[in-house]
Amino acid sequence: MTTISWTAGASGAWSDASNWSPASVPGSGDDALIGVAGAYQVTVAGATATGLTLDDPHATLVSGGVLTVNDGLIIGAGTLDIATGTVIATGTLENGGTILDTGTLEAFGSYDAASLERIGGSGGALLKCCESDQ
């Protein structure tokens, strides 16, 4: 498994390999890390990753398609904006930032109450597994 990191604190498309280091779009066998300092938006039309960490308070990940995260979806800081698409988290969901859900969030893995309290919007959060006691 490879960790692929967003390279600059500037807005851009997930699908543009030049926005990532190493210069490769994160795929189903990769962990994606968006944590470089700056105020920016990463736009994803649809993708699959093993893990995804968003960890800058001024960064926003905007999903307009189907984004599937097969292991950990970790919003340490920043905003996950599920604009019109669907985000599917089959592993752990940790949300220390903000999730704006005007699309659909499907959580099949574990999560805690604090993570759920930080979800806003008018979308349909579909929580199918386990609230942990963390």
Sequence and secondary structure as in RCSB ss.txt:
>XXXX:A:sequence
MTTISWTAGASGAWSDASNWSPASVPGSGDDALIGVAGAYQVTVAGATATGLTLDDPHATLVSGGVLTVNDGLII
GAGTLDIATGTVIATGTLENGGTILDTGTLEAFGSYDAASLERIGGSGGALLKCCESDQ
>XXXX:A:secstr
 EEEEE SSS EETT GGGEESSS   TTEEEEE  SSSEEEEEEEEEESEEEEEEEEEEEEEEEEEEESS EEE
EEEEEEE SSEEEE S EEESSEEEESSEEEE SEE HHHHHTEESSSEEEE SEE   
